[in-house]
Amino acid sequence: MAKTKIAETELYEPIKAFLSKQGYQVKSEIAGADIVAVREDEPPVIVEMKTAFSLTLYHQATDRQSMTDDVYIAVLRGSGRAFLNSLKNNKRLCRRLGIGLLTVRLKDGFVEPHLDPAPYKPRQSKRKVGRLLREFELRVGDPNQGGINKQTIVTAYRQDALRCLQYLSDNGPSKASNVAKAISVSRARAIMAADYYGWFERVERGIYSITPKGEAAKKDNDNE
């Protein structure tokens, strides 16, 4: 038997009951808004409903911010990890937009508030900014095409590993200190010791050579 599609209107009664319990008078479809709730002399609360997160829902909510700061979006409560991940990401977006977030569980009418509307004050991470700028400065040239998907990103780390690979290919097993000095990559020893790509192996203390996987990687890089 086909699953019955849930209508957006099914979210209305649980949300109305939720707001009414908090002392609001609640009416639907006022001036284009799905739900409007008023309590004494407070600013009105507006709720825009959809059965799932969508760009249209955010368009409607941000448009309602021209009438009040207290704007919420409400969606059907899903289950499973996929929904929880979506909820987490959309909660972050709501916070940036200054929009509140509600979910509705239809089986028992439970309405859960996840976020209240509030002005967004971005906080930058000095650690992340530092990492961004370090990668920018260390990366040689612009080896990637912006917007690529499912392709290997050429990072500064990968570029340095390829330099190590090239040196070992040209000179055979070598001391890490010699590699670092010859190619001007101070972290050459760390790169070869960590062997993130499976390209290197230590043949003696402080001496590294190329693995078959490294040979293949060099060949692929030469063909690019």
N, C-alpha and C positions, 0 to 999 in steps of 0.2 A: 504494500500500500504506500502511495506517495506521501512524503512528509508534507504536512500543511504549512504553507508559508506564513510566517508571523507578520502581522500588520503593525505598522508604526503606532496605530491608534491603541493597541493593546498596552502600550507603556503608560498611557495617560492616567488611568484610574489609580495605579500604584503610586505614581508621582503626586497626583492630586491629594491622595490620602496622606502621603509623607509630609507634604507642605501644610496641609490642613492641621495636622497634629502639632505643628509648630506655631499655630495661631494665624496662619495666612488665609485670606480669602483667595480662592483660586478659580480662574476662568480660562477657557481655551480660545484659541484663534482670535486674538485681539491685536489689531494693527499689524497683522502678518506674523505675529509670534505664536508659536505652538501653545505655550503656557505662560500666563502672567499671574503672579502671586503678589498680593499687597497686604501689608500688616501695619496698621496705624499710620504714622507719618513717615515711615521708612521708605527709602527708594524702592521701586518695584523690582521684583525678581523675575527674570525671564528664563525659560527653559526651552531649548530646541531639541527635538527628539528625532532619532533615527534608529533603526534596528541594528546598525553597524556604523563604525567610524567611516566618514567619507569627507572628501574635500567640500562637497556641498554643505555638509553640516557645519564645517568651520566657516564657510562663507556666510551662512545664515547667522551664526553666533557673533561673528565680528561685526556684522551689520547691525545687530541688536545693541551693540555697545554704544551706538549713537543715542540710545534712549536711557540706558542705565549701565552702571558698572557691574551690577550683579547679574551676570549672564552665565548660565550653565548649559552644557550639552549633556544629553542622557542617551545611553545606548543599552541594548539588550545585553545582559550578562551572559557571556559565553563560558565554555569550560575548556580545560586542557592548557598545555603549555603555550600553544600558539596564541590563544586569547590573552593569557597573562603577559606575554611579550608585547602584544599589541597594546594592551592596557598601559604597560609601563612606558612605551614610546609615546602614546597619545597623551598620557599624563604630563610628560615632559613638554610636549607641544602646547598643551592647554596652559601650563604654567607660564610659558613664554608669551602667550597671547593674552594672559590675564583672565582666562575663562575657567569656570568651575566644571567639575566632572562628576556625573552620577551614573551608576549602572543599575539596571532593573532585572531582578530574577523573577521570571513570570510564574514559576510553579507555586510560589508562596507570596508574591507581591513585595518581596524585600527590596528596598531601595538603599543602596550604599553610596554615601558621599565619599569620593576619593580626593577631591580637591575643591577648595573654595576660591572664588575669584580674588585676585590680588595683583597689584602692580608688579611687573617682573623687573628684578634687579640682577642683571647678569654678573656672574663672578668668574673671572678668568683665572685659570690655573697657570701659575708661573712655570711649573714643571712642564706642562704640556706646551706652553709657548716656547720654552727653552728647547724642548725636543724638536719642535717644528722648525725652529730657526737653525738648529744644529744640522738637521737633515738637509735643509735648503743649502746651507753653506758647504757641506761636505759633498753633496751630489755634484758630479761633473756633468756639465751640459744639461740638456733636457731630453733624456732618453725615452720618455714615455709619451704616449698619446693621451691627452686628457679625455676622461670618460670611458677608458677601456674597461672591459669586463671579462672575467675568466681568463685573464692573461697574467703572466708573471710581471710584477712591478719591479723595475730596476731601481733599487735603493742604493744609497751611498755605501751601505754595508756590502751589498752584492757587487758593486763596482770594485770595492777594495778586495773582495774575495777573488774576483776575476783577475785582478792584477797579480795576486799571489799565485793563482793558477797559471797565468802566463809565464811568470818567472820560473816556476818549478818545471814547466814544460820545456822552457829554453835551456835550463841549467841543471836539471835533474834534482835528486834529493839535496836539500840545502838546509843550513842552519836558519832558524827563524830570525835571528838577529840580522843575518845577511840579507834575507828577503826584505825585512822591514826597512833597512837602510837603502837597499837598491831601488825599491819602488816608492820610497817616502810614505810608507803606511805604518804609522807607529803601532797600530793594533794588529799587525800581521800575525804575531805569535798567538794572540787571543783568538783570532779568526780561525787559524788552522787547528788550534787545540780544541776549540768548540766544535768544529767540523759540522756546522749547521746544515750544509748542503750535501754532506757525504762525499766531498771532493778530495779530502786530505787524509793522510794517515801518518802517524809518527813511526819512523823506522828505527830511530835511536833517540836518546835523550836530546831534545832541542832540535832534532832534524826531521824534516817532513818531506813527503813525496806525494804524488798524485794517485788517487784511486782510479779504477776503471770508470767509475761514475764521473769522476773529474775529467778524465780524457774525453768522455762523451759530451760533457757540458762545454768543454773548450771547443770541441768540433762544432757543436751547435752554435756557439757564440761567434765563431769565425765565419759561419755560413750566413749569419744575419746581415 
